[in-house]
Amino acid sequence: MAQKMEYKYEYDEQGRLVNKEMQSWDEAKQQWTKSSRLVYKYYKNGYNVEVSKWNADKQAYDLPSQVTLYRSVGLDMTSVKTYRMNEAQDNMYLADSMVVMEPIDSRLLAVM
């Protein structure tokens, strides 16, 4: 049986997504239980997405376990870098890096 999930969204005054919280249904407790969240932080040239897990013992979200940075680096090009937490050394390390290019024809009104 698939696990039931519920999503809660928060937006800033500009209508941008700033928080997405995921909750799963706890059948035994008959209630929704927090599981993780995505926090979006916006900057002049891009944005970050932070992933945090819910810590039931602390009744709070842990520090982000992963952060992905999206930065505009040129016309129709975005740099994407993902950092992950190294628990043993208590720091983040670069896990993935790429440049995404938008196809030129995606701006055309009609494609033949």
C-alpha positions as CSV (number, residue, x, y, z in Angstrom):
1,M,0.0,0.0,0.0
2,A,1.3,3.4,-0.9
3,Q,2.1,5.8,1.9
4,K,-0.2,8.8,2.1
5,M,1.6,12.1,1.8
6,E,0.5,15.7,2.4
7,Y,2.3,18.8,1.2
8,K,2.1,22.3,2.7
9,Y,3.3,25.3,0.8
10,E,4.3,28.8,1.9
11,Y,4.9,31.8,-0.5
12,D,6.5,35.2,-0.1
13,E,4.9,38.5,-0.9
14,Q,6.2,38.1,-4.5
15,G,4.3,34.8,-4.9
16,R,7.5,32.8,-4.8
17,L,7.7,29.4,-3.1
18,V,9.7,29.7,0.1
19,N,8.8,26.5,2.0
20,K,7.5,23.1,1.1
21,E,6.8,20.7,4.0
22,M,6.2,17.0,3.5
23,Q,4.1,15.0,6.0
24,S,3.2,11.3,6.0
25,W,0.1,9.7,7.5
26,D,0.8,7.8,10.8
27,E,-1.8,5.1,10.8
28,A,-1.1,4.2,14.5
29,K,-1.5,7.8,15.8
30,Q,-4.1,8.7,13.2
31,Q,-2.4,11.9,12.4
32,W,0.0,13.6,9.9
33,T,3.7,13.4,10.9
34,K,6.3,15.8,9.6
35,S,9.0,14.2,7.5
36,S,11.0,16.8,5.7
37,R,11.0,20.2,4.1
38,L,12.5,22.3,1.3
39,V,13.4,25.9,2.0
40,Y,13.8,28.2,-0.9
41,K,16.1,31.3,-0.5
42,Y,16.2,33.8,-3.4
43,Y,19.1,36.0,-4.5
44,K,19.7,38.6,-7.3
45,N,21.2,36.0,-9.6
46,G,19.4,32.8,-8.5
47,Y,18.2,30.8,-5.5
48,N,19.1,28.0,-3.1
49,V,17.0,24.9,-2.1
50,E,17.8,23.5,1.4
51,V,16.6,20.0,2.3
52,S,16.0,19.3,6.0
53,K,14.7,16.2,7.9
54,W,12.2,16.4,10.8
55,N,13.8,15.4,14.1
56,A,11.0,14.0,16.2
57,D,13.1,13.9,19.4
58,K,13.9,17.6,19.2
59,Q,10.5,18.5,17.6
60,A,12.4,20.6,15.1
61,Y,14.0,20.4,11.7
62,D,17.6,19.4,11.6
63,L,20.2,21.6,9.9
64,P,20.0,21.1,6.1
65,S,21.5,17.8,4.9
66,Q,21.7,19.0,1.3
67,V,21.7,22.5,-0.4
68,T,21.4,23.0,-4.1
69,L,22.5,26.4,-5.6
70,Y,21.0,27.6,-8.9
71,R,22.8,30.6,-10.4
72,S,22.3,32.4,-13.7
73,V,25.7,32.4,-15.4
74,G,24.8,33.7,-18.8
75,L,22.0,34.1,-21.3
76,D,19.9,30.9,-21.0
77,M,22.5,29.2,-18.8
78,T,22.2,28.2,-15.1
79,S,24.9,26.7,-12.9
80,V,23.6,24.0,-10.5
81,K,25.7,22.9,-7.6
82,T,24.6,20.4,-4.9
83,Y,26.3,20.2,-1.5
84,R,25.7,17.5,1.0
85,M,26.4,17.3,4.7
86,N,29.4,15.2,5.8
87,E,28.3,14.2,9.3
88,A,31.7,12.9,10.3
89,Q,33.4,16.2,9.6
90,D,30.4,18.4,10.3
91,N,30.7,20.3,7.0
92,M,29.2,20.4,3.5
93,Y,31.0,19.0,0.4
94,L,30.4,19.5,-3.3
95,A,28.5,16.4,-4.5
96,D,27.4,17.5,-8.0
97,S,28.0,20.3,-10.4
98,M,26.6,21.1,-13.9
99,V,25.5,23.8,-16.2
100,V,22.0,23.7,-17.7
101,M,21.4,25.3,-21.0
102,E,17.9,26.3,-22.2
103,P,17.3,25.4,-25.9
104,I,17.0,28.4,-28.1
105,D,13.8,27.3,-29.8
106,S,12.0,27.1,-26.4
107,R,11.4,30.9,-26.8
108,L,9.7,30.6,-30.1
109,L,5.9,31.1,-30.3
110,A,5.4,28.3,-32.8
111,V,7.6,25.4,-33.5
112,M,7.2,23.6,-36.9
